[in-house]
Amino acid sequence: MMVESYIVHIYRRDEAVPTKILGTVEKVGKRDKSSFENLNELWAILASAKGERSGGERGPGENSGNPAPTTL
């Protein structure tokens, strides 16, 4: 398994709605950046950068039985 490194910049977070965050994701060594507006978009960026998610992996809040993380 190859380890991948990312830089995640969070510019805004809504304390009333913890899943609402604004920021960018950059893969270390690459110039491309992707922006996100919530945890689900952040998860989708990280999952697609990995290639594809395996069937057992779930993103934040996707009926995983655990609540979405509120802090990063």
C-alpha positions in Angstrom: 0.0 0.0 0.0 1.4 3.4 -1.0 1.2 6.3 1.3 -0.2 9.5 -0.2 0.3 12.9 1.4 -2.1 15.9 1.0 -2.2 19.5 2.2 -5.7 20.5 3.3 -6.4 24.2 3.9 -9.5 25.0 5.8 -10.5 28.7 5.3 -13.9 28.8 7.0 -15.8 26.6 9.4 -19.4 27.1 10.5 -19.6 26.2 14.2 -23.4 25.9 14.0 -23.1 23.4 11.1 -19.9 21.4 11.7 -20.0 19.7 8.3 -20.0 23.1 6.5 -16.3 23.9 5.9 -14.6 25.7 3.0 -11.1 24.9 1.8 -8.7 23.4 -0.7 -6.9 20.1 -1.1 -3.5 19.7 -2.7 -1.6 16.5 -3.3 2.0 16.9 -2.2 4.2 17.3 -5.2 1.4 18.4 -7.6 0.3 21.9 -8.5 -3.4 21.1 -8.9 -5.8 22.1 -6.1 -9.4 21.1 -5.6 -11.8 23.2 -3.5 -14.6 21.8 -1.2 -17.5 23.3 0.6 -18.4 20.5 3.0 -17.0 17.3 4.5 -18.7 15.1 1.8 -16.9 17.0 -0.9 -13.6 16.8 0.9 -14.1 13.0 1.3 -15.0 12.7 -2.4 -11.8 14.6 -3.4 -9.6 12.4 -1.2 -11.3 9.2 -2.4 -11.1 10.0 -6.1 -7.4 11.0 -5.7 -6.8 7.6 -4.3 -8.3 6.0 -7.4 -11.5 4.4 -6.1 -12.9 3.4 -2.8 -13.4 -0.1 -1.9 -16.9 -1.3 -1.1 -16.4 -1.3 2.6 -15.2 2.3 3.0 -17.7 5.0 3.6 -17.4 8.8 3.7 -18.4 10.9 6.6 -22.1 10.7 7.4 -22.8 7.9 4.8 -24.7 5.6 7.1 -21.5 4.4 8.7 -23.2 4.1 12.1 -20.9 6.9 13.3 -21.5 10.6 13.1 -19.4 12.6 10.8 -16.3 14.1 12.4 -16.8 17.6 13.6 -13.1 18.6 13.8 -10.1 17.8 11.6 
